[in-house]
């Protein structure tokens, strides 16, 4: 996905991806990525946890606007309720 992101970015469209493997994402180097700490197969969180899934989407929009350095992977452990970044609103 990161390789496609770079092509899209060259056309002037900002992109961000959800990373489920930080090591793979570091090798691919997409323009922007969010690493929420979820296990493989759960990019938006767990089934039936709508507020958590919406929070992931809000985080993606927030970091899409704020990440300025290409290749940045934003680590946000959304599985940890005590993480201060987990409730950041992206309004």
HTML snippet that shows the backbone in 3Dmol.js (N, CA, C, O; Angstrom):
<script src="https://3Dmol.org/build/3Dmol-min.js"></script>
<div id="view" style="width:600px;height:400px;position:relative"></div>
<script>
const pdb = `
ATOM      1  N   UNK A   1       0.825  -1.195   0.000  1.00  0.00           N
ATOM      2  CA  UNK A   1       0.000   0.000   0.000  1.00  0.00           C
ATOM      3  C   UNK A   1       0.866   1.255   0.000  1.00  0.00           C
ATOM      4  O   UNK A   1       0.526   2.240  -0.654  1.00  0.00           O
ATOM      5  N   UNK A   2       1.966   1.229   0.716  1.00  0.00           N
ATOM      6  CA  UNK A   2       2.834   2.392   0.803  1.00  0.00           C
ATOM      7  C   UNK A   2       3.408   2.805  -0.533  1.00  0.00           C
ATOM      8  O   UNK A   2       3.614   3.992  -0.785  1.00  0.00           O
ATOM      9  N   UNK A   3       3.666   1.831  -1.392  1.00  0.00           N
ATOM     10  CA  UNK A   3       4.198   2.151  -2.717  1.00  0.00           C
ATOM     11  C   UNK A   3       3.152   2.903  -3.548  1.00  0.00           C
ATOM     12  O   UNK A   3       3.483   3.851  -4.259  1.00  0.00           O
ATOM     13  N   UNK A   4       1.906   2.479  -3.453  1.00  0.00           N
ATOM     14  CA  UNK A   4       0.817   3.166  -4.155  1.00  0.00           C
ATOM     15  C   UNK A   4       0.619   4.558  -3.572  1.00  0.00           C
ATOM     16  O   UNK A   4       0.355   5.510  -4.306  1.00  0.00           O
ATOM     17  N   UNK A   5       0.748   4.678  -2.253  1.00  0.00           N
ATOM     18  CA  UNK A   5       0.610   5.983  -1.606  1.00  0.00           C
ATOM     19  C   UNK A   5       1.596   6.991  -2.175  1.00  0.00           C
ATOM     20  O   UNK A   5       1.241   8.144  -2.418  1.00  0.00           O
ATOM     21  N   UNK A   6       2.818   6.562  -2.386  1.00  0.00           N
ATOM     22  CA  UNK A   6       3.827   7.491  -2.922  1.00  0.00           C
ATOM     23  C   UNK A   6       3.433   8.014  -4.290  1.00  0.00           C
ATOM     24  O   UNK A   6       3.640   9.192  -4.580  1.00  0.00           O
ATOM     25  N   UNK A   7       2.873   7.167  -5.134  1.00  0.00           N
ATOM     26  CA  UNK A   7       2.435   7.591  -6.469  1.00  0.00           C
ATOM     27  C   UNK A   7       1.287   8.591  -6.350  1.00  0.00           C
ATOM     28  O   UNK A   7       1.266   9.606  -7.046  1.00  0.00           O
ATOM     29  N   UNK A   8       0.337   8.301  -5.466  1.00  0.00           N
ATOM     30  CA  UNK A   8      -0.805   9.204  -5.254  1.00  0.00           C
ATOM     31  C   UNK A   8      -0.324  10.548  -4.705  1.00  0.00           C
ATOM     32  O   UNK A   8      -0.812  11.600  -5.116  1.00  0.00           O
ATOM     33  N   UNK A   9       0.626  10.508  -3.781  1.00  0.00           N
ATOM     34  CA  UNK A   9       1.179  11.738  -3.206  1.00  0.00           C
ATOM     35  C   UNK A   9       1.856  12.596  -4.268  1.00  0.00           C
ATOM     36  O   UNK A   9       1.771  13.823  -4.214  1.00  0.00           O
ATOM     37  N   UNK A  10       2.524  11.971  -5.227  1.00  0.00           N
ATOM     38  CA  UNK A  10       3.180  12.731  -6.297  1.00  0.00           C
ATOM     39  C   UNK A  10       2.174  13.514  -7.127  1.00  0.00           C
ATOM     40  O   UNK A  10       2.525  14.515  -7.752  1.00  0.00           O
ATOM     41  N   UNK A  11       0.928  13.063  -7.135  1.00  0.00           N
ATOM     42  CA  UNK A  11      -0.139  13.760  -7.853  1.00  0.00           C
ATOM     43  C   UNK A  11      -0.792  14.841  -6.998  1.00  0.00           C
ATOM     44  O   UNK A  11      -1.730  15.502  -7.444  1.00  0.00           O
ATOM     45  N   UNK A  12      -0.300  15.024  -5.770  1.00  0.00           N
ATOM     46  CA  UNK A  12      -0.796  16.103  -4.914  1.00  0.00           C
ATOM     47  C   UNK A  12      -1.921  15.723  -3.971  1.00  0.00           C
ATOM     48  O   UNK A  12      -2.559  16.596  -3.383  1.00  0.00           O
ATOM     49  N   UNK A  13      -2.171  14.432  -3.819  1.00  0.00           N
ATOM     50  CA  UNK A  13      -3.240  13.978  -2.929  1.00  0.00           C
ATOM     51  C   UNK A  13      -2.594  13.368  -1.682  1.00  0.00           C
ATOM     52  O   UNK A  13      -1.818  12.418  -1.781  1.00  0.00           O
ATOM     53  N   UNK A  14      -2.918  13.916  -0.516  1.00  0.00           N
ATOM     54  CA  UNK A  14      -2.358  13.412   0.738  1.00  0.00           C
ATOM     55  C   UNK A  14      -2.945  12.044   1.072  1.00  0.00           C
ATOM     56  O   UNK A  14      -4.133  11.801   0.859  1.00  0.00           O
ATOM     57  N   UNK A  15      -2.104  11.152   1.599  1.00  0.00           N
ATOM     58  CA  UNK A  15      -2.541   9.809   1.973  1.00  0.00           C
ATOM     59  C   UNK A  15      -2.015   9.451   3.358  1.00  0.00           C
ATOM     60  O   UNK A  15      -1.032  10.018   3.837  1.00  0.00           O
ATOM     61  N   UNK A  16      -2.696   8.493   3.990  1.00  0.00           N
ATOM     62  CA  UNK A  16      -2.248   7.939   5.264  1.00  0.00           C
ATOM     63  C   UNK A  16      -2.721   6.492   5.310  1.00  0.00           C
ATOM     64  O   UNK A  16      -3.772   6.157   4.764  1.00  0.00           O
ATOM     65  N   UNK A  17      -1.946   5.646   5.960  1.00  0.00           N
ATOM     66  CA  UNK A  17      -2.342   4.247   6.069  1.00  0.00           C
ATOM     67  C   UNK A  17      -2.345   3.810   7.526  1.00  0.00           C
ATOM     68  O   UNK A  17      -1.757   4.457   8.394  1.00  0.00           O
ATOM     69  N   UNK A  18      -3.025   2.692   7.769  1.00  0.00           N
ATOM     70  CA  UNK A  18      -3.032   2.067   9.085  1.00  0.00           C
ATOM     71  C   UNK A  18      -2.015   0.935   9.029  1.00  0.00           C
ATOM     72  O   UNK A  18      -2.070   0.082   8.143  1.00  0.00           O
ATOM     73  N   UNK A  19      -1.105   0.934   9.965  1.00  0.00           N
ATOM     74  CA  UNK A  19      -0.074  -0.101  10.009  1.00  0.00           C
ATOM     75  C   UNK A  19      -0.406  -1.123  11.080  1.00  0.00           C
ATOM     76  O   UNK A  19      -0.692  -0.770  12.225  1.00  0.00           O
ATOM     77  N   UNK A  20      -0.366  -2.389  10.701  1.00  0.00           N
ATOM     78  CA  UNK A  20      -0.531  -3.451  11.684  1.00  0.00           C
ATOM     79  C   UNK A  20       0.798  -4.128  11.988  1.00  0.00           C
ATOM     80  O   UNK A  20       0.890  -4.958  12.892  1.00  0.00           O
ATOM     81  N   UNK A  21       1.828  -3.766  11.225  1.00  0.00           N
ATOM     82  CA  UNK A  21       3.178  -4.276  11.452  1.00  0.00           C
ATOM     83  C   UNK A  21       4.146  -3.108  11.291  1.00  0.00           C
ATOM     84  O   UNK A  21       4.438  -2.680  10.175  1.00  0.00           O
ATOM     85  N   UNK A  22       4.630  -2.608  12.398  1.00  0.00           N
ATOM     86  CA  UNK A  22       5.516  -1.444  12.357  1.00  0.00           C
ATOM     87  C   UNK A  22       6.787  -1.741  11.558  1.00  0.00           C
ATOM     88  O   UNK A  22       7.283  -0.872  10.841  1.00  0.00           O
ATOM     89  N   UNK A  23       7.317  -2.961  11.676  1.00  0.00           N
ATOM     90  CA  UNK A  23       8.540  -3.320  10.976  1.00  0.00           C
ATOM     91  C   UNK A  23       8.351  -3.280   9.458  1.00  0.00           C
ATOM     92  O   UNK A  23       9.214  -2.773   8.741  1.00  0.00           O
ATOM     93  N   UNK A  24       7.242  -3.803   8.971  1.00  0.00           N
ATOM     94  CA  UNK A  24       6.964  -3.783   7.527  1.00  0.00           C
ATOM     95  C   UNK A  24       6.775  -2.347   7.059  1.00  0.00           C
ATOM     96  O   UNK A  24       7.284  -1.962   6.006  1.00  0.00           O
ATOM     97  N   UNK A  25       6.047  -1.560   7.833  1.00  0.00           N
ATOM     98  CA  UNK A  25       5.794  -0.167   7.472  1.00  0.00           C
ATOM     99  C   UNK A  25       7.096   0.622   7.409  1.00  0.00           C
ATOM    100  O   UNK A  25       7.249   1.477   6.537  1.00  0.00           O
ATOM    101  N   UNK A  26       8.032   0.358   8.308  1.00  0.00           N
ATOM    102  CA  UNK A  26       9.323   1.043   8.277  1.00  0.00           C
ATOM    103  C   UNK A  26      10.086   0.714   6.995  1.00  0.00           C
ATOM    104  O   UNK A  26      10.785   1.571   6.455  1.00  0.00           O
ATOM    105  N   UNK A  27       9.959  -0.499   6.513  1.00  0.00           N
ATOM    106  CA  UNK A  27      10.657  -0.893   5.287  1.00  0.00           C
ATOM    107  C   UNK A  27      10.019  -0.285   4.045  1.00  0.00           C
ATOM    108  O   UNK A  27      10.721   0.126   3.121  1.00  0.00           O
ATOM    109  N   UNK A  28       8.679  -0.225   4.021  1.00  0.00           N
ATOM    110  CA  UNK A  28       7.957   0.290   2.852  1.00  0.00           C
ATOM    111  C   UNK A  28       8.010   1.814   2.804  1.00  0.00           C
ATOM    112  O   UNK A  28       8.009   2.397   1.720  1.00  0.00           O
ATOM    113  N   UNK A  29       8.056   2.460   3.955  1.00  0.00           N
ATOM    114  CA  UNK A  29       8.124   3.923   4.080  1.00  0.00           C
ATOM    115  C   UNK A  29       6.994   4.657   3.346  1.00  0.00           C
ATOM    116  O   UNK A  29       7.254   5.411   2.408  1.00  0.00           O
ATOM    117  N   UNK A  30       5.750   4.442   3.767  1.00  0.00           N
ATOM    118  CA  UNK A  30       4.666   5.231   3.182  1.00  0.00           C
ATOM    119  C   UNK A  30       4.803   6.687   3.635  1.00  0.00           C
ATOM    120  O   UNK A  30       5.490   6.961   4.620  1.00  0.00           O
ATOM    121  N   UNK A  31       4.163   7.618   2.935  1.00  0.00           N
ATOM    122  CA  UNK A  31       4.267   9.032   3.318  1.00  0.00           C
ATOM    123  C   UNK A  31       3.835   9.295   4.767  1.00  0.00           C
ATOM    124  O   UNK A  31       4.481  10.060   5.483  1.00  0.00           O
ATOM    125  N   UNK A  32       2.755   8.667   5.184  1.00  0.00           N
ATOM    126  CA  UNK A  32       2.246   8.825   6.551  1.00  0.00           C
ATOM    127  C   UNK A  32       1.611   7.507   6.955  1.00  0.00           C
ATOM    128  O   UNK A  32       1.010   6.820   6.129  1.00  0.00           O
ATOM    129  N   UNK A  33       1.745   7.152   8.238  1.00  0.00           N
ATOM    130  CA  UNK A  33       1.108   5.932   8.733  1.00  0.00           C
ATOM    131  C   UNK A  33       0.757   6.086  10.199  1.00  0.00           C
ATOM    132  O   UNK A  33       1.423   6.802  10.947  1.00  0.00           O
ATOM    133  N   UNK A  34      -0.297   5.403  10.589  1.00  0.00           N
ATOM    134  CA  UNK A  34      -0.736   5.355  11.978  1.00  0.00           C
ATOM    135  C   UNK A  34      -0.596   3.913  12.447  1.00  0.00           C
ATOM    136  O   UNK A  34      -1.114   2.997  11.808  1.00  0.00           O
ATOM    137  N   UNK A  35       0.093   3.713  13.544  1.00  0.00           N
ATOM    138  CA  UNK A  35       0.239   2.381  14.133  1.00  0.00           C
ATOM    139  C   UNK A  35      -0.569   2.362  15.431  1.00  0.00           C
ATOM    140  O   UNK A  35      -0.097   2.840  16.462  1.00  0.00           O
ATOM    141  N   UNK A  36      -1.807   1.801  15.384  1.00  0.00           N
ATOM    142  CA  UNK A  36      -2.678   1.843  16.555  1.00  0.00           C
ATOM    143  C   UNK A  36      -2.441   0.735  17.578  1.00  0.00           C
ATOM    144  O   UNK A  36      -3.005   0.783  18.671  1.00  0.00           O
ATOM    145  N   UNK A  37      -1.619  -0.264  17.247  1.00  0.00           N
ATOM    146  CA  UNK A  37      -1.325  -1.329  18.196  1.00  0.00           C
ATOM    147  C   UNK A  37      -2.302  -2.488  18.164  1.00  0.00           C
ATOM    148  O   UNK A  37      -2.250  -3.354  19.037  1.00  0.00           O
ATOM    149  N   UNK A  38      -3.192  -2.529  17.180  1.00  0.00           N
ATOM    150  CA  UNK A  38      -4.137  -3.631  17.078  1.00  0.00           C
ATOM    151  C   UNK A  38      -3.473  -4.852  16.445  1.00  0.00           C
ATOM    152  O   UNK A  38      -2.506  -4.707  15.696  1.00  0.00           O
ATOM    153  N   UNK A  39      -3.980  -6.057  16.737  1.00  0.00           N
ATOM    154  CA  UNK A  39      -3.413  -7.258  16.117  1.00  0.00           C
ATOM    155  C   UNK A  39      -3.807  -7.365  14.642  1.00  0.00           C
ATOM    156  O   UNK A  39      -4.730  -6.698  14.174  1.00  0.00           O
ATOM    157  N   UNK A  40      -3.083  -8.218  13.930  1.00  0.00           N
ATOM    158  CA  UNK A  40      -3.368  -8.450  12.506  1.00  0.00           C
ATOM    159  C   UNK A  40      -4.851  -8.779  12.305  1.00  0.00           C
ATOM    160  O   UNK A  40      -5.459  -9.502  13.094  1.00  0.00           O
ATOM    161  N   UNK A  41      -5.402  -8.237  11.245  1.00  0.00           N
ATOM    162  CA  UNK A  41      -6.799  -8.484  10.919  1.00  0.00           C
ATOM    163  C   UNK A  41      -7.777  -7.508  11.542  1.00  0.00           C
ATOM    164  O   UNK A  41      -8.979  -7.590  11.288  1.00  0.00           O
ATOM    165  N   UNK A  42      -7.284  -6.588  12.350  1.00  0.00           N
ATOM    166  CA  UNK A  42      -8.156  -5.630  13.041  1.00  0.00           C
ATOM    167  C   UNK A  42      -7.652  -4.199  12.842  1.00  0.00           C
ATOM    168  O   UNK A  42      -7.294  -3.547  13.823  1.00  0.00           O
ATOM    169  N   UNK A  43      -7.611  -3.693  11.616  1.00  0.00           N
ATOM    170  CA  UNK A  43      -7.045  -2.366  11.388  1.00  0.00           C
ATOM    171  C   UNK A  43      -7.826  -1.222  12.044  1.00  0.00           C
ATOM    172  O   UNK A  43      -7.245  -0.188  12.375  1.00  0.00           O
ATOM    173  N   UNK A  44      -9.123  -1.399  12.232  1.00  0.00           N
ATOM    174  CA  UNK A  44      -9.934  -0.345  12.848  1.00  0.00           C
ATOM    175  C   UNK A  44     -10.330  -0.679  14.280  1.00  0.00           C
ATOM    176  O   UNK A  44     -11.131   0.036  14.882  1.00  0.00           O
ATOM    177  N   UNK A  45      -9.793  -1.730  14.817  1.00  0.00           N
ATOM    178  CA  UNK A  45     -10.164  -2.137  16.161  1.00  0.00           C
ATOM    179  C   UNK A  45     -10.943  -3.433  16.125  1.00  0.00           C
ATOM    180  O   UNK A  45     -10.892  -4.180  15.148  1.00  0.00           O
ATOM    181  N   UNK A  46     -11.657  -3.688  17.193  1.00  0.00           N
ATOM    182  CA  UNK A  46     -12.326  -4.967  17.355  1.00  0.00           C
ATOM    183  C   UNK A  46     -13.798  -4.900  16.957  1.00  0.00           C
ATOM    184  O   UNK A  46     -14.397  -3.824  16.981  1.00  0.00           O
ATOM    185  N   UNK A  47     -14.387  -6.041  16.589  1.00  0.00           N
ATOM    186  CA  UNK A  47     -15.786  -6.062  16.156  1.00  0.00           C
ATOM    187  C   UNK A  47     -16.725  -5.470  17.207  1.00  0.00           C
ATOM    188  O   UNK A  47     -16.541  -5.655  18.410  1.00  0.00           O
ATOM    189  N   UNK A  48     -17.717  -4.769  16.724  1.00  0.00           N
ATOM    190  CA  UNK A  48     -18.792  -4.208  17.548  1.00  0.00           C
ATOM    191  C   UNK A  48     -18.337  -3.120  18.521  1.00  0.00           C
ATOM    192  O   UNK A  48     -19.080  -2.777  19.440  1.00  0.00           O
ATOM    193  N   UNK A  49     -17.152  -2.580  18.343  1.00  0.00           N
ATOM    194  CA  UNK A  49     -16.683  -1.470  19.177  1.00  0.00           C
ATOM    195  C   UNK A  49     -16.670  -0.204  18.314  1.00  0.00           C
ATOM    196  O   UNK A  49     -15.619   0.298  17.917  1.00  0.00           O
ATOM    197  N   UNK A  50     -17.860   0.279  18.046  1.00  0.00           N
ATOM    198  CA  UNK A  50     -18.045   1.374  17.093  1.00  0.00           C
ATOM    199  C   UNK A  50     -17.310   2.638  17.530  1.00  0.00           C
ATOM    200  O   UNK A  50     -16.699   3.308  16.697  1.00  0.00           O
ATOM    201  N   UNK A  51     -17.355   2.977  18.810  1.00  0.00           N
ATOM    202  CA  UNK A  51     -16.683   4.210  19.248  1.00  0.00           C
ATOM    203  C   UNK A  51     -15.178   4.096  19.049  1.00  0.00           C
ATOM    204  O   UNK A  51     -14.533   5.082  18.690  1.00  0.00           O
ATOM    205  N   UNK A  52     -14.609   2.926  19.272  1.00  0.00           N
ATOM    206  CA  UNK A  52     -13.178   2.719  19.052  1.00  0.00           C
ATOM    207  C   UNK A  52     -12.847   2.826  17.563  1.00  0.00           C
ATOM    208  O   UNK A  52     -11.833   3.419  17.193  1.00  0.00           O
ATOM    209  N   UNK A  53     -13.690   2.259  16.719  1.00  0.00           N
ATOM    210  CA  UNK A  53     -13.474   2.319  15.279  1.00  0.00           C
ATOM    211  C   UNK A  53     -13.574   3.751  14.764  1.00  0.00           C
ATOM    212  O   UNK A  53     -12.791   4.162  13.906  1.00  0.00           O
ATOM    213  N   UNK A  54     -14.524   4.501  15.279  1.00  0.00           N
ATOM    214  CA  UNK A  54     -14.639   5.911  14.909  1.00  0.00           C
ATOM    215  C   UNK A  54     -13.423   6.698  15.384  1.00  0.00           C
ATOM    216  O   UNK A  54     -12.961   7.612  14.700  1.00  0.00           O
ATOM    217  N   UNK A  55     -12.911   6.343  16.546  1.00  0.00           N
ATOM    218  CA  UNK A  55     -11.723   7.013  17.068  1.00  0.00           C
ATOM    219  C   UNK A  55     -10.527   6.776  16.145  1.00  0.00           C
ATOM    220  O   UNK A  55      -9.733   7.689  15.917  1.00  0.00           O
ATOM    221  N   UNK A  56     -10.392   5.572  15.618  1.00  0.00           N
ATOM    222  CA  UNK A  56      -9.304   5.286  14.679  1.00  0.00           C
ATOM    223  C   UNK A  56      -9.437   6.189  13.450  1.00  0.00           C
ATOM    224  O   UNK A  56      -8.449   6.757  12.986  1.00  0.00           O
ATOM    225  N   UNK A  57     -10.647   6.319  12.930  1.00  0.00           N
ATOM    226  CA  UNK A  57     -10.866   7.189  11.763  1.00  0.00           C
ATOM    227  C   UNK A  57     -10.556   8.643  12.095  1.00  0.00           C
ATOM    228  O   UNK A  57      -9.986   9.358  11.271  1.00  0.00           O
ATOM    229  N   UNK A  58     -10.924   9.086  13.291  1.00  0.00           N
ATOM    230  CA  UNK A  58     -10.605  10.451  13.711  1.00  0.00           C
ATOM    231  C   UNK A  58      -9.093  10.656  13.809  1.00  0.00           C
ATOM    232  O   UNK A  58      -8.570  11.694  13.402  1.00  0.00           O
ATOM    233  N   UNK A  59      -8.400   9.658  14.352  1.00  0.00           N
ATOM    234  CA  UNK A  59      -6.947   9.733  14.454  1.00  0.00           C
ATOM    235  C   UNK A  59      -6.315   9.823  13.061  1.00  0.00           C
ATOM    236  O   UNK A  59      -5.389  10.605  12.842  1.00  0.00           O
ATOM    237  N   UNK A  60      -6.818   9.022  12.131  1.00  0.00           N
ATOM    238  CA  UNK A  60      -6.296   9.065  10.761  1.00  0.00           C
ATOM    239  C   UNK A  60      -6.449  10.455  10.158  1.00  0.00           C
ATOM    240  O   UNK A  60      -5.513  10.974   9.549  1.00  0.00           O
ATOM    241  N   UNK A  61      -7.609  11.056  10.318  1.00  0.00           N
ATOM    242  CA  UNK A  61      -7.833  12.397   9.769  1.00  0.00           C
ATOM    243  C   UNK A  61      -6.953  13.431  10.464  1.00  0.00           C
ATOM    244  O   UNK A  61      -6.415  14.332   9.821  1.00  0.00           O
ATOM    245  N   UNK A  62      -6.812  13.295  11.777  1.00  0.00           N
ATOM    246  CA  UNK A  62      -5.960  14.220  12.530  1.00  0.00           C
ATOM    247  C   UNK A  62      -4.523  14.163  12.019  1.00  0.00           C
ATOM    248  O   UNK A  62      -3.924  15.195  11.719  1.00  0.00           O
ATOM    249  N   UNK A  63      -3.976  12.960  11.922  1.00  0.00           N
ATOM    250  CA  UNK A  63      -2.581  12.819  11.508  1.00  0.00           C
ATOM    251  C   UNK A  63      -2.384  13.074  10.014  1.00  0.00           C
ATOM    252  O   UNK A  63      -1.289  13.447   9.591  1.00  0.00           O
ATOM    253  N   UNK A  64      -3.411  12.881   9.228  1.00  0.00           N
ATOM    254  CA  UNK A  64      -3.321  13.234   7.811  1.00  0.00           C
ATOM    255  C   UNK A  64      -3.039  14.726   7.667  1.00  0.00           C
ATOM    256  O   UNK A  64      -2.287  15.141   6.785  1.00  0.00           O
ATOM    257  N   UNK A  65      -3.649  15.531   8.538  1.00  0.00           N
ATOM    258  CA  UNK A  65      -3.458  16.981   8.500  1.00  0.00           C
ATOM    259  C   UNK A  65      -2.177  17.434   9.184  1.00  0.00           C
ATOM    260  O   UNK A  65      -1.600  18.446   8.786  1.00  0.00           O
ATOM    261  N   UNK A  66      -1.714  16.713  10.206  1.00  0.00           N
ATOM    262  CA  UNK A  66      -0.632  17.239  11.024  1.00  0.00           C
ATOM    263  C   UNK A  66       0.765  16.677  10.724  1.00  0.00           C
ATOM    264  O   UNK A  66       1.761  17.341  11.012  1.00  0.00           O
ATOM    265  N   UNK A  67       0.859  15.485  10.161  1.00  0.00           N
ATOM    266  CA  UNK A  67       2.184  14.929   9.854  1.00  0.00           C
ATOM    267  C   UNK A  67       2.778  15.684   8.677  1.00  0.00           C
ATOM    268  O   UNK A  67       2.178  15.763   7.605  1.00  0.00           O
ATOM    269  N   UNK A  68       3.954  16.234   8.887  1.00  0.00           N
ATOM    270  CA  UNK A  68       4.609  17.016   7.832  1.00  0.00           C
ATOM    271  C   UNK A  68       5.825  16.317   7.243  1.00  0.00           C
ATOM    272  O   UNK A  68       6.168  16.557   6.085  1.00  0.00           O
ATOM    273  N   UNK A  69       6.485  15.460   8.013  1.00  0.00           N
ATOM    274  CA  UNK A  69       7.704  14.810   7.544  1.00  0.00           C
ATOM    275  C   UNK A  69       7.372  13.479   6.866  1.00  0.00           C
ATOM    276  O   UNK A  69       6.799  12.601   7.511  1.00  0.00           O
ATOM    277  N   UNK A  70       7.710  13.303   5.601  1.00  0.00           N
ATOM    278  CA  UNK A  70       7.432  12.047   4.899  1.00  0.00           C
ATOM    279  C   UNK A  70       8.061  10.853   5.613  1.00  0.00           C
ATOM    280  O   UNK A  70       9.171  10.940   6.138  1.00  0.00           O
ATOM    281  N   UNK A  71       7.345   9.757   5.623  1.00  0.00           N
ATOM    282  CA  UNK A  71       7.848   8.541   6.252  1.00  0.00           C
ATOM    283  C   UNK A  71       7.530   8.421   7.727  1.00  0.00           C
ATOM    284  O   UNK A  71       7.973   7.478   8.384  1.00  0.00           O
ATOM    285  N   UNK A  72       6.762   9.371   8.260  1.00  0.00           N
ATOM    286  CA  UNK A  72       6.428   9.349   9.684  1.00  0.00           C
ATOM    287  C   UNK A  72       5.425   8.246   9.991  1.00  0.00           C
ATOM    288  O   UNK A  72       4.411   8.089   9.311  1.00  0.00           O
ATOM    289  N   UNK A  73       5.741   7.486  11.042  1.00  0.00           N
ATOM    290  CA  UNK A  73       4.804   6.492  11.571  1.00  0.00           C
ATOM    291  C   UNK A  73       4.409   6.972  12.954  1.00  0.00           C
ATOM    292  O   UNK A  73       5.250   7.062  13.849  1.00  0.00           O
ATOM    293  N   UNK A  74       3.152   7.277  13.130  1.00  0.00           N
ATOM    294  CA  UNK A  74       2.654   7.796  14.407  1.00  0.00           C
ATOM    295  C   UNK A  74       2.196   6.616  15.258  1.00  0.00           C
ATOM    296  O   UNK A  74       1.240   5.926  14.905  1.00  0.00           O
ATOM    297  N   UNK A  75       2.879   6.385  16.384  1.00  0.00           N
ATOM    298  CA  UNK A  75       2.514   5.301  17.304  1.00  0.00           C
ATOM    299  C   UNK A  75       1.463   5.805  18.274  1.00  0.00           C
ATOM    300  O   UNK A  75       1.727   6.696  19.081  1.00  0.00           O
ATOM    301  N   UNK A  76       0.279   5.238  18.194  1.00  0.00           N
ATOM    302  CA  UNK A  76      -0.804   5.596  19.106  1.00  0.00           C
ATOM    303  C   UNK A  76      -1.437   4.295  19.561  1.00  0.00           C
ATOM    304  O   UNK A  76      -2.111   3.627  18.777  1.00  0.00           O
ATOM    305  N   UNK A  77      -1.227   3.926  20.819  1.00  0.00           N
ATOM    306  CA  UNK A  77      -1.762   2.666  21.311  1.00  0.00           C
ATOM    307  C   UNK A  77      -3.222   2.850  21.683  1.00  0.00           C
ATOM    308  O   UNK A  77      -3.545   3.202  22.818  1.00  0.00           O
ATOM    309  N   UNK A  78      -4.096   2.611  20.727  1.00  0.00           N
ATOM    310  CA  UNK A  78      -5.528   2.781  20.963  1.00  0.00           C
ATOM    311  C   UNK A  78      -6.125   1.613  21.734  1.00  0.00           C
ATOM    312  O   UNK A  78      -7.304   1.646  22.087  1.00  0.00           O
ATOM    313  N   UNK A  79      -5.328   0.579  21.999  1.00  0.00           N
ATOM    314  CA  UNK A  79      -5.816  -0.544  22.795  1.00  0.00           C
ATOM    315  C   UNK A  79      -5.640  -0.281  24.282  1.00  0.00           C
ATOM    316  O   UNK A  79      -6.180  -1.019  25.106  1.00  0.00           O
ATOM    317  N   UNK A  80      -4.890   0.764  24.641  1.00  0.00           N
ATOM    318  CA  UNK A  80      -4.603   1.101  26.033  1.00  0.00           C
ATOM    319  C   UNK A  80      -5.485   2.271  26.468  1.00  0.00           C
ATOM    320  O   UNK A  80      -5.293   3.389  25.990  1.00  0.00           O
ATOM    321  N   UNK A  81      -6.446   2.041  27.361  1.00  0.00           N
ATOM    322  CA  UNK A  81      -7.353   3.122  27.775  1.00  0.00           C
ATOM    323  C   UNK A  81      -6.663   4.248  28.535  1.00  0.00           C
ATOM    324  O   UNK A  81      -7.241   5.324  28.687  1.00  0.00           O
ATOM    325  N   UNK A  82      -5.424   4.023  29.022  1.00  0.00           N
ATOM    326  CA  UNK A  82      -4.727   5.093  29.738  1.00  0.00           C
ATOM    327  C   UNK A  82      -3.853   5.941  28.832  1.00  0.00           C
ATOM    328  O   UNK A  82      -3.253   6.911  29.294  1.00  0.00           O
ATOM    329  N   UNK A  83      -3.765   5.596  27.534  1.00  0.00           N
ATOM    330  CA  UNK A  83      -2.943   6.363  26.599  1.00  0.00           C
ATOM    331  C   UNK A  83      -3.589   7.730  26.358  1.00  0.00           C
ATOM    332  O   UNK A  83      -4.728   7.794  25.896  1.00  0.00           O
ATOM    333  N   UNK A  84      -2.885   8.818  26.661  1.00  0.00           N
ATOM    334  CA  UNK A  84      -3.472  10.146  26.477  1.00  0.00           C
ATOM    335  C   UNK A  84      -3.774  10.471  25.016  1.00  0.00           C
ATOM    336  O   UNK A  84      -4.632  11.314  24.752  1.00  0.00           O
ATOM    337  N   UNK A  85      -3.102   9.834  24.063  1.00  0.00           N
ATOM    338  CA  UNK A  85      -3.377  10.083  22.646  1.00  0.00           C
ATOM    339  C   UNK A  85      -4.598   9.322  22.151  1.00  0.00           C
ATOM    340  O   UNK A  85      -5.133   9.638  21.089  1.00  0.00           O
ATOM    341  N   UNK A  86      -5.037   8.345  22.889  1.00  0.00           N
ATOM    342  CA  UNK A  86      -6.136   7.499  22.451  1.00  0.00           C
ATOM    343  C   UNK A  86      -7.465   8.224  22.321  1.00  0.00           C
ATOM    344  O   UNK A  86      -8.322   7.804  21.544  1.00  0.00           O
ATOM    345  N   UNK A  87      -7.649   9.292  23.061  1.00  0.00           N
ATOM    346  CA  UNK A  87      -8.915  10.017  23.006  1.00  0.00           C
ATOM    347  C   UNK A  87      -8.815  11.326  22.247  1.00  0.00           C
ATOM    348  O   UNK A  87      -9.739  12.138  22.294  1.00  0.00           O
ATOM    349  N   UNK A  88      -7.711  11.546  21.549  1.00  0.00           N
ATOM    350  CA  UNK A  88      -7.536  12.813  20.836  1.00  0.00           C
ATOM    351  C   UNK A  88      -8.610  12.954  19.763  1.00  0.00           C
ATOM    352  O   UNK A  88      -8.742  12.092  18.895  1.00  0.00           O
ATOM    353  N   UNK A  89      -9.355  14.012  19.821  1.00  0.00           N
ATOM    354  CA  UNK A  89     -10.384  14.262  18.818  1.00  0.00           C
ATOM    355  C   UNK A  89      -9.761  14.941  17.608  1.00  0.00           C
ATOM    356  O   UNK A  89      -8.863  15.773  17.740  1.00  0.00           O
ATOM    357  N   UNK A  90     -10.236  14.585  16.458  1.00  0.00           N
ATOM    358  CA  UNK A  90      -9.681  15.135  15.222  1.00  0.00           C
ATOM    359  C   UNK A  90     -10.709  16.016  14.519  1.00  0.00           C
ATOM    360  O   UNK A  90     -10.843  15.984  13.295  1.00  0.00           O
ATOM    361  N   UNK A  91     -11.411  16.781  15.291  1.00  0.00           N
ATOM    362  CA  UNK A  91     -12.469  17.611  14.692  1.00  0.00           C
ATOM    363  C   UNK A  91     -11.868  18.851  14.071  1.00  0.00           C
ATOM    364  O   UNK A  91     -12.593  19.676  13.516  1.00  0.00           O
TER     365      UNK A  91
END
`;
const viewer = $3Dmol.createViewer("view");
viewer.addModel(pdb, "pdb");
viewer.setStyle({}, {cartoon: {color: "spectrum"}});
viewer.zoomTo();
viewer.render();
</script>
